[in-house]
Amino acid sequence: MARIAPGVIPIKDQNPYETIRAIASCAVEMNDVVFIAGYTGDVAIVEQATAYDVEKGGHQKLFIARTGCEDRRALWIQPWRIATKIDTAGHEPGDPVYLGEDGAYAFEVTEGMYERRIGDVVDEGVIHFDFDGPTTAYQATAPVLYSGDVDGTNELCIGPILDDIEVIDVWAVYSGNLGVSGDYIEVHNGKGAISSRMNFDSKKLGAIVRSQNVVSSTRRLSSGSSIHLKTFGKTPDCTVHILARRI
């Protein structure tokens, strides 16, 4: 038998249920299906998922509540769970389980529901929820790409945007003949620059210039806000692409 030093826990056993501590934006019961709707500091804020709104269950990473809680209280969530004492009357082992309404599950997809399989019936009264397994329809939020053409004559505004987003990457494709010193572009929001300067000095037609970083304090934008492309210099003509994820 392997010997373990006193006080040392094997890494695989430190969190056997892969639980995450989160804050609920509404009252949540044990075994409710939830998704991460945002963050307060480093702590996730979760909402009940629903198959009747694609933005609240269609492509988000889903979890199941290991514990229940009241509004704005802490709870534990996990990406899988074998739930017992569930009403599975009329359903056999292997039957699919789908995302339902307001944190609930369903055994069939009815009109108006977004089809997303989240588990299987294991036995009478037992359901295996697994959001990381092959029964899950989607695992990640689809990225969003915003693009805009600028000719250096004025600031271009993209928006208002429809989702809360976090900018992941920014790059520009130069469309001028030959850039000179002082030709550059920046991506801004209402708080300041999101990107670093993308300089076009000595760049030729078709050259790609990527932002060296995105600013952590300004990279998140709320729905209804706008993205601003600010040009500087004589010929900063280009097409700018902003890659973001919904949050």
C-alpha positions in Angstrom: 0.0 0.0 0.0 1.3 3.5 -0.9 2.3 5.6 2.1 1.1 9.2 2.3 2.8 11.7 4.5 0.6 13.0 7.4 -1.6 15.9 6.4 -1.1 15.3 2.6 -4.2 14.6 0.5 -3.8 13.1 -3.0 -4.7 15.8 -5.6 -7.3 13.6 -7.2 -9.2 13.4 -3.9 -9.0 17.1 -2.9 -12.3 17.9 -4.8 -13.8 14.5 -5.9 -17.1 16.2 -7.0 -15.4 19.0 -8.8 -17.5 21.5 -6.9 -17.3 25.3 -7.3 -18.4 27.8 -4.7 -20.7 30.4 -6.3 -23.3 33.1 -5.5 -26.9 32.7 -6.6 -28.7 35.6 -8.3 -32.1 34.1 -7.2 -33.3 31.3 -4.9 -31.9 28.0 -6.0 -32.8 24.5 -4.9 -30.6 21.4 -4.8 -30.4 19.7 -8.2 -31.4 22.9 -10.1 -29.6 23.4 -13.4 -27.7 26.7 -13.4 -25.2 28.6 -15.6 -22.5 31.3 -14.8 -24.0 34.6 -15.6 -21.2 36.8 -14.4 -18.6 37.3 -11.6 -18.2 39.4 -8.5 -14.4 39.5 -8.1 -13.3 35.9 -8.6 -16.6 34.4 -7.4 -19.1 33.2 -10.1 -22.7 34.4 -10.0 -25.2 31.8 -11.3 -28.7 31.9 -12.6 -31.2 29.1 -13.3 -30.9 27.7 -16.8 -34.0 27.4 -19.0 -34.7 25.6 -22.3 -37.1 28.4 -23.2 -34.3 31.1 -23.7 -31.3 30.1 -25.8 -29.2 32.8 -24.0 -29.9 31.1 -20.7 -29.2 27.5 -21.5 -28.5 27.0 -25.2 -24.8 27.3 -25.4 -23.6 28.1 -21.8 -21.5 25.8 -19.7 -24.1 24.2 -17.3 -23.8 23.0 -13.7 -26.1 21.4 -11.2 -26.6 22.8 -7.7 -25.2 20.5 -5.1 -26.8 22.6 -2.4 -29.7 25.1 -2.4 -29.7 28.6 -1.1 -31.7 31.9 -1.0 -31.2 34.9 -3.2 -27.6 36.3 -3.1 -26.4 33.5 -0.9 -23.5 31.1 -1.5 -24.0 27.6 -2.9 -22.0 24.8 -4.3 -22.3 23.7 -8.0 -20.7 20.9 -10.0 -20.5 19.7 -13.6 -22.1 16.3 -12.9 -24.2 14.6 -10.2 -26.0 11.4 -9.6 -29.3 12.6 -8.2 -31.6 10.2 -6.3 -35.2 10.3 -5.0 -36.2 11.8 -8.4 -39.7 11.1 -9.9 -38.8 9.0 -13.0 -42.2 7.2 -13.2 -42.8 6.0 -16.8 -39.2 6.2 -17.8 -36.7 3.4 -18.3 -32.9 3.3 -17.7 -31.1 5.0 -20.6 -34.0 7.4 -21.4 -32.7 10.9 -22.1 -33.1 13.9 -19.7 -33.3 17.4 -21.2 -33.0 20.9 -19.8 -36.4 22.2 -18.8 -37.9 25.3 -17.4 -36.2 27.6 -14.7 -33.5 25.2 -13.4 -35.6 22.1 -14.0 -35.2 19.1 -16.2 -37.6 17.4 -18.6 -38.0 14.0 -20.1 -39.2 15.3 -23.5 -38.8 18.4 -25.7 -42.0 20.3 -26.2 -42.9 23.3 -28.4 -40.9 26.4 -27.6 -38.1 24.5 -25.9 -34.4 24.5 -27.0 -33.3 20.9 -27.2 -30.4 20.3 -24.9 -29.7 16.8 -23.4 -28.2 17.0 -19.9 -28.3 13.5 -18.6 -29.9 10.0 -18.5 -32.2 7.9 -16.3 -30.0 5.4 -14.5 -32.6 3.6 -12.5 -35.9 4.1 -10.9 -35.6 7.4 -9.1 -32.0 8.0 -10.2 -30.7 10.4 -12.9 -27.1 10.9 -13.9 -26.6 14.6 -14.8 -23.4 15.1 -16.8 -22.7 18.4 -18.5 -19.1 17.4 -19.5 -20.1 14.1 -21.0 -21.3 13.2 -24.5 -24.9 14.0 -23.6 -24.2 17.7 -23.5 -25.2 19.5 -26.7 -22.8 22.5 -26.3 -19.8 23.1 -24.1 -18.8 26.7 -24.8 -20.2 30.1 -25.6 -19.9 30.9 -29.3 -17.4 33.8 -29.9 -18.6 37.1 -31.4 -16.6 38.9 -34.1 -17.1 42.7 -34.7 -15.4 44.3 -37.7 -15.2 47.9 -39.0 -13.5 49.7 -41.9 -11.8 53.1 -41.1 -10.2 55.5 -43.5 -8.6 57.9 -41.0 -11.1 60.7 -41.5 -13.1 60.1 -38.4 -13.9 57.8 -35.5 -15.9 54.8 -36.3 -18.5 53.6 -33.7 -19.6 49.9 -33.6 -22.8 49.4 -31.7 -24.8 49.4 -29.6 -23.8 45.8 -29.0 -26.5 43.3 -28.0 -24.6 41.2 -25.4 -22.4 41.6 -22.4 -19.0 40.7 -23.8 -15.3 40.3 -22.9 -12.8 41.2 -25.7 -10.3 38.4 -26.3 -8.3 39.6 -29.3 -7.9 42.7 -31.6 -6.1 43.0 -34.9 -6.1 45.3 -37.9 -5.6 44.7 -41.6 -3.9 47.7 -43.2 -5.6 49.0 -46.4 -3.4 51.9 -47.2 -0.5 52.0 -49.7 2.4 52.6 -47.2 2.1 53.7 -43.6 4.2 56.4 -42.1 5.3 57.2 -38.6 2.4 58.3 -36.4 -0.2 56.2 -38.3 -2.0 53.9 -35.8 -5.4 52.9 -34.5 -6.7 52.0 -31.0 -10.0 50.3 -29.9 -11.8 52.1 -27.1 -14.9 51.9 -25.0 -16.4 54.5 -22.7 -13.7 54.0 -20.0 -10.6 54.1 -22.2 -8.5 52.0 -24.6 -9.2 48.3 -24.9 -6.3 47.6 -27.2 -2.7 48.7 -27.4 -1.6 50.9 -30.3 -1.6 49.1 -33.7 1.1 51.0 -35.6 1.2 51.1 -39.4 4.6 52.7 -39.8 6.1 51.2 -43.0 3.3 48.7 -43.3 2.1 47.8 -46.8 -1.4 47.0 -48.2 -2.7 43.8 -46.6 -0.3 43.8 -43.6 -1.8 42.4 -40.4 -1.1 44.3 -37.1 -2.2 42.7 -33.9 -2.8 44.4 -30.6 -0.1 43.4 -28.1 -2.6 43.1 -25.3 -6.1 43.9 -24.2 -6.6 46.0 -21.1 -8.1 44.0 -18.2 -10.0 47.0 -16.8 -11.7 47.9 -20.0 -12.0 44.6 -22.0 -15.6 43.9 -20.7 -18.5 45.8 -22.2 -22.2 45.7 -21.2 -25.0 45.3 -23.7 -26.1 48.6 -25.1 -22.6 50.1 -25.1 -20.4 50.8 -28.1 -16.9 50.0 -29.4 -15.0 53.0 -30.8 -12.2 52.8 -33.4 -9.9 55.8 -33.0 -7.4 56.6 -35.7 -4.3 58.8 -35.5 -1.9 60.1 -38.2 -2.2 60.7 -41.9 -3.2 57.4 -43.5 -4.3 54.9 -40.8 -6.7 53.2 -43.3 -7.6 49.6 -42.2 -10.2 47.0 -41.3 -10.3 46.3 -37.6 -11.5 42.9 -36.1 -12.5 42.5 -32.5 -13.0 38.9 -31.2 -15.0 38.6 -28.0 -16.9 36.1 -25.9 -20.4 36.5 -24.4 -20.4 36.7 -20.6 
